[in-house]
């Protein structure tokens, strides 16, 4: 059978090789500390689960609007107003099947065949694949610690070409956990709009910031597309629920795309999502955010002491992008050796692009402090043994 040519350019996650081998080792009775997957170790908050159960008992579960239930869209709108002091009306909010659904919609309504989208390298791998789904082209721009592993206005202006359609950025980012400063975000948006381009901003880790108060890119423009998710801050990965903030004039096309691609998001998940913004849920989530910060503050200096290079302290998410140049020339081989010999699962940098990817690995501090301490002890023994 002949498949579409695009599939030769869409690669599977490299980390799945690590994940599969970790499961094999666990089946053999070996304890593996899994730090390779970007999934919070916390369960869904009890108020969210209770709301979903109650909804299943009291409400008929049918199709909803393609853009989501109005009460959930209104809850998201209040969240922006109360937490970020932004007026984002429910009429601009589209509830989606996870952030992946939001990313697919954004790419689907914005990218034409041959359009070029600028992205940083390293970056979350699916972002470039979403562009490829619609026959667009990604221009990956190498970034490093000098720019917080983020694009800047200068880099965008330098790399803009006649076929450039826009930029795709993330703050906080995966895999680096770094953020784009508000002044730089404004400058990026202004530069892209001045060239008639579009801006897609991934704010999936919006709630998980540690160094300073987070400012959404929506503070700088209402003509951008912003993706968010219930998976990370809200600890609701398996519910597959996210949202997309859309310029008002694009809502009809976005709704049309959503109708045809997904029909609607999961109704039970949407009822659960409403409870994600309840005060009692927020109290739980903020305690978890403090715990993630405590883990970061332990693991970053501990890895530096072992010899990993971490030139930029992550400001958000729950990742550390660490250089392995003192230990090995190949991150894929290094990650497998660490798994086999130390029982610690980490992600090779090759998952996130081509820019010096063999020199980096990603640690996800989505494990307890006790597990993180044990992982450091295991790594110390492995590196010095």
VMD Tcl script that draws the C-alpha trace (Angstrom):
set ca {
  {0.00 0.00 0.00}
  {1.29 3.45 -0.94}
  {0.92 6.02 1.83}
  {0.89 9.82 1.61}
  {4.37 11.26 1.09}
  {3.99 13.49 4.13}
  {4.30 10.45 6.38}
  {7.95 10.08 5.45}
  {8.54 13.48 7.07}
  {6.51 12.91 10.25}
  {8.60 11.00 12.74}
  {7.44 9.07 15.81}
  {8.55 10.23 19.24}
  {12.08 9.03 19.98}
  {11.14 8.90 23.64}
  {8.74 6.02 22.95}
  {11.76 3.74 22.53}
  {12.78 4.75 26.04}
  {9.23 4.35 27.32}
  {8.81 0.88 25.79}
  {12.13 -0.35 27.14}
  {11.33 1.08 30.58}
  {8.08 -0.92 30.59}
  {9.99 -4.06 29.63}
  {12.45 -3.56 32.48}
  {9.62 -2.93 34.93}
  {7.97 -6.16 33.78}
  {11.20 -7.92 34.71}
  {10.91 -6.49 38.23}
  {13.34 -3.58 37.92}
  {12.34 -0.27 39.49}
  {12.54 2.52 36.92}
  {12.30 6.20 37.81}
  {10.43 7.57 34.81}
  {11.31 11.18 34.04}
  {10.79 11.01 30.29}
  {7.07 11.78 29.84}
  {5.55 15.24 30.22}
  {2.65 14.13 32.39}
  {2.02 15.39 35.93}
  {2.24 12.62 38.51}
  {-0.67 14.18 40.38}
  {-4.13 12.73 39.80}
  {-7.08 14.78 38.62}
  {-8.30 16.93 41.56}
  {-11.21 15.40 43.46}
  {-13.63 18.32 42.79}
  {-13.15 17.80 39.06}
  {-13.82 14.07 39.29}
  {-16.88 14.67 41.48}
  {-18.29 17.18 39.00}
  {-17.88 14.75 36.14}
  {-19.59 11.92 38.05}
  {-22.46 14.22 38.99}
  {-22.81 15.34 35.38}
  {-23.05 11.73 34.20}
  {-25.87 11.16 36.69}
  {-27.83 14.35 36.07}
  {-27.25 15.39 32.45}
  {-27.89 13.61 29.17}
  {-24.56 13.14 27.44}
  {-25.06 14.19 23.84}
  {-23.19 16.19 21.23}
  {-22.36 19.73 22.26}
  {-21.60 22.76 20.17}
  {-18.47 22.25 18.07}
  {-16.84 25.14 19.92}
  {-17.76 23.77 23.33}
  {-20.39 24.27 26.03}
  {-21.09 27.90 26.75}
  {-20.73 27.49 30.56}
  {-17.19 26.15 30.10}
  {-16.26 28.89 27.64}
  {-17.59 31.43 30.13}
  {-15.56 29.82 32.92}
  {-12.41 30.12 30.81}
  {-13.26 33.75 30.08}
  {-13.63 34.46 33.83}
  {-10.30 32.70 34.42}
  {-8.56 35.17 32.11}
  {-10.30 38.11 33.76}
  {-9.73 37.08 37.38}
  {-6.23 35.65 37.11}
  {-4.66 37.67 34.30}
  {-6.88 40.79 34.24}
  {-7.67 40.25 30.57}
  {-10.98 40.66 28.78}
  {-11.20 37.53 26.62}
  {-14.89 37.08 25.76}
  {-16.37 33.59 25.58}
  {-17.25 34.34 21.95}
  {-13.53 34.02 21.10}
  {-12.91 30.79 23.00}
  {-13.11 27.37 21.35}
  {-13.04 24.26 23.53}
  {-11.04 21.49 21.88}
  {-10.07 17.84 22.17}
  {-6.91 18.59 24.08}
  {-4.31 21.16 23.13}
  {-3.49 18.89 20.17}
  {-6.98 19.56 18.82}
  {-6.41 23.29 19.24}
  {-3.05 23.12 17.47}
  {-4.58 21.15 14.61}
  {-7.39 23.69 14.20}
  {-4.96 26.62 14.24}
  {-2.76 25.02 11.60}
  {-5.77 23.96 9.55}
  {-7.28 27.42 9.26}
  {-3.99 29.29 8.82}
  {-1.55 27.19 6.78}
  {-1.70 26.82 2.99}
  {0.46 24.40 1.00}
  {3.95 25.87 0.71}
  {3.48 28.38 3.53}
  {6.51 28.71 5.77}
  {6.13 28.86 9.55}
  {9.04 30.00 11.73}
  {9.71 27.99 14.89}
  {12.53 27.75 17.39}
  {14.77 24.69 17.50}
  {14.50 22.98 19.99}
  {10.70 22.83 20.23}
  {7.87 20.40 20.91}
  {8.02 18.03 17.90}
  {4.28 17.86 17.14}
  {4.18 21.59 16.38}
  {6.18 21.16 13.20}
  {4.17 18.05 12.29}
  {0.88 19.92 12.54}
  {2.18 22.37 9.94}
  {3.29 19.48 7.73}
  {-0.18 17.90 7.92}
  {-1.43 20.83 5.84}
  {1.50 20.80 3.40}
  {3.19 23.75 5.03}
  {6.91 24.06 5.63}
  {8.65 24.72 8.93}
  {11.77 26.83 9.08}
  {13.43 25.79 12.34}
  {15.63 28.55 13.74}
  {18.45 27.40 16.04}
  {18.20 29.05 19.45}
  {20.33 28.75 22.57}
  {20.81 30.08 26.06}
  {21.65 33.56 24.74}
  {17.95 34.02 23.89}
  {16.52 31.72 26.59}
  {16.09 29.08 23.85}
  {13.37 31.30 22.41}
  {12.80 33.24 19.22}
  {13.32 37.00 19.32}
  {12.13 39.84 17.14}
  {15.59 40.06 15.61}
  {15.68 36.36 14.72}
  {12.22 36.58 13.17}
  {13.09 39.64 11.09}
  {16.33 38.03 9.93}
  {14.66 34.78 8.88}
  {11.46 36.19 7.37}
  {11.07 35.45 3.66}
  {8.51 35.99 0.91}
  {6.83 32.68 1.68}
  {6.76 33.12 5.47}
  {3.22 32.96 6.78}
  {3.91 33.46 10.47}
  {5.50 32.17 13.67}
  {4.74 29.44 16.17}
  {6.15 30.03 19.66}
  {5.68 28.60 23.15}
  {5.98 30.25 26.54}
  {6.72 28.44 28.82}
  {8.32 26.04 26.39}
  {8.80 22.33 26.05}
  {11.60 21.11 26.34}
  {13.42 24.02 27.97}
  {10.90 25.44 30.44}
  {11.94 28.97 29.43}
  {9.64 31.93 28.81}
  {9.48 34.91 26.48}
  {9.67 38.17 28.43}
  {6.60 40.43 28.01}
  {8.52 43.17 26.16}
  {9.98 40.63 23.74}
  {6.58 39.00 23.21}
  {5.09 42.35 22.31}
  {7.98 43.06 19.94}
  {7.55 39.67 18.24}
  {3.82 40.16 17.73}
  {4.32 43.66 16.37}
  {7.03 42.50 13.96}
  {4.92 39.64 12.60}
  {1.78 41.75 12.25}
  {3.77 44.46 10.46}
  {4.61 41.84 7.82}
  {1.02 40.65 7.52}
  {1.80 37.38 9.29}
  {0.04 35.29 11.92}
  {1.14 34.38 15.44}
  {0.33 31.10 17.19}
  {1.32 30.99 20.85}
  {1.42 27.78 22.87}
  {0.56 28.60 26.51}
  {-0.10 25.01 27.54}
  {2.09 25.41 30.66}
  {0.63 28.81 31.52}
  {-0.28 27.97 35.11}
  {3.08 26.43 35.90}
  {5.42 29.40 36.26}
  {7.78 30.02 39.16}
  {10.07 33.02 38.82}
  {7.50 35.72 38.14}
  {3.83 36.33 37.47}
  {2.79 35.06 34.06}
  {1.51 37.47 31.42}
  {-0.41 35.95 28.55}
  {0.45 36.96 25.00}
  {-3.21 38.02 24.80}
  {-2.19 41.09 26.80}
  {-0.48 42.37 23.64}
  {-2.97 41.57 20.88}
  {-6.42 40.20 20.17}
  {-5.32 39.18 16.67}
  {-3.30 36.13 17.68}
  {-4.15 32.46 18.20}
  {-3.42 31.16 21.71}
  {-3.49 27.49 22.65}
  {-4.05 26.23 26.19}
  {-4.78 22.93 27.88}
  {-6.31 21.25 30.91}
  {-3.56 18.62 30.84}
  {-0.63 20.21 32.63}
  {-1.55 22.80 35.29}
  {-4.98 21.23 35.81}
  {-3.58 17.65 35.93}
  {-6.17 16.36 33.45}
  {-4.08 14.67 30.74}
  {-6.42 11.76 30.05}
  {-9.52 13.93 29.76}
  {-8.25 15.31 26.43}
  {-9.53 18.82 26.91}
  {-8.03 22.12 25.81}
  {-8.97 25.45 24.32}
  {-8.05 27.90 21.60}
  {-8.45 31.68 21.77}
  {-9.21 33.02 18.31}
  {-9.48 36.49 16.72}
  {-13.17 37.37 16.52}
  {-13.18 37.60 12.73}
  {-11.87 34.02 12.39}
  {-14.44 32.30 14.59}
  {-16.76 31.16 11.80}
  {-13.97 29.41 9.91}
  {-12.61 27.87 13.11}
  {-16.05 26.54 14.03}
  {-16.47 25.09 10.55}
  {-13.14 23.31 10.80}
  {-13.97 22.00 14.28}
  {-17.37 20.71 13.12}
  {-15.80 18.73 10.32}
  {-12.72 17.50 12.15}
  {-14.08 16.62 15.60}
  {-17.87 17.22 15.74}
  {-17.35 18.41 19.34}
  {-15.16 17.84 22.40}
  {-16.08 15.16 24.95}
  {-19.18 16.24 26.88}
  {-18.20 14.56 30.20}
  {-14.75 16.16 29.99}
  {-16.35 19.57 29.49}
  {-18.46 19.22 32.62}
  {-15.27 18.30 34.46}
  {-13.51 21.29 32.96}
  {-16.00 23.71 34.49}
  {-15.06 22.42 37.95}
  {-11.36 22.92 37.16}
  {-11.86 26.65 37.83}
  {-13.66 26.26 41.16}
  {-11.90 27.86 44.17}
  {-11.44 24.53 45.91}
  {-9.75 23.13 42.79}
  {-7.53 26.19 42.46}
  {-6.29 25.71 46.03}
  {-5.23 22.17 45.17}
  {-3.56 23.23 41.93}
  {-1.63 26.08 43.54}
  {-0.26 23.70 46.18}
  {0.87 21.43 43.36}
  {2.50 24.35 41.56}
  {4.49 25.09 44.73}
  {5.55 21.45 44.82}
  {6.74 21.58 41.21}
  {8.81 24.63 42.08}
  {10.31 22.78 45.05}
  {11.26 19.92 42.75}
  {12.83 22.28 40.23}
  {14.79 24.03 42.95}
  {16.18 20.68 44.07}
  {16.89 19.09 40.70}
  {18.53 21.96 38.79}
  {21.47 22.44 41.22}
  {21.72 18.68 41.77}
  {22.15 18.02 38.04}
  {24.63 20.88 37.73}
  {26.65 19.37 40.57}
  {26.76 16.08 38.64}
  {28.21 17.87 35.61}
  {25.18 18.49 33.41}
  {25.24 21.95 31.81}
  {22.09 23.98 32.49}
  {22.94 27.54 31.48}
  {19.37 28.83 31.89}
  {17.22 28.00 34.90}
  {13.74 27.01 33.65}
  {11.05 29.48 34.67}
  {8.02 27.32 33.98}
  {6.60 23.94 32.94}
  {8.31 20.94 34.57}
  {11.30 20.29 32.34}
  {15.05 20.71 32.49}
  {16.96 20.73 29.19}
  {20.42 19.60 30.22}
  {23.64 19.42 28.25}
  {25.56 16.11 28.32}
  {28.74 17.25 26.55}
  {30.87 16.17 29.51}
  {29.55 12.62 29.35}
  {28.69 11.49 25.82}
  {28.44 12.64 22.18}
  {25.04 11.05 21.47}
  {21.94 11.83 23.55}
  {20.00 8.85 22.24}
  {22.67 6.37 23.19}
  {23.27 8.14 26.49}
  {19.57 8.01 27.42}
  {19.42 4.27 26.74}
  {22.56 3.65 28.80}
  {21.16 5.67 31.70}
  {17.96 3.63 31.50}
  {19.68 0.26 31.36}
  {22.42 0.92 33.90}
  {20.89 3.47 36.28}
  {17.19 2.71 35.93}
  {16.37 6.37 35.16}
  {14.29 7.18 32.07}
  {14.97 10.53 30.36}
  {14.27 11.94 26.89}
  {17.01 12.38 24.25}
  {17.23 15.82 22.66}
  {16.68 14.31 19.22}
  {12.94 14.45 19.87}
  {12.98 18.24 19.84}
  {14.82 19.17 16.66}
  {18.23 19.17 15.01}
  {19.95 22.04 16.79}
  {22.73 20.30 18.77}
  {20.12 17.70 19.70}
  {22.76 15.05 20.33}
  {24.14 17.21 23.16}
  {20.96 17.46 25.25}
  {18.54 15.38 27.27}
  {15.29 16.43 28.91}
  {14.39 15.66 32.50}
  {10.72 15.91 33.54}
  {10.45 16.56 37.27}
  {7.03 14.94 37.42}
  {8.08 12.62 40.26}
  {8.17 13.02 44.02}
  {11.13 14.63 45.77}
  {12.06 11.19 47.12}
  {12.17 9.80 43.58}
  {14.18 12.78 42.35}
  {16.70 12.31 45.15}
  {17.00 8.64 44.30}
  {17.43 9.45 40.61}
  {20.31 11.81 41.43}
  {21.98 9.12 43.54}
  {21.62 6.62 40.71}
  {22.97 9.09 38.16}
  {25.93 9.91 40.39}
  {26.81 6.24 40.66}
  {26.38 5.73 36.90}
  {28.46 8.77 35.90}
  {31.27 8.07 38.33}
  {31.24 4.29 38.03}
}
mol new
graphics top color blue
foreach p $ca { graphics top sphere $p radius 0.5 }
foreach p [lrange $ca 0 end-1] q [lrange $ca 1 end] { graphics top cylinder $p $q radius 0.2 }
display resetview
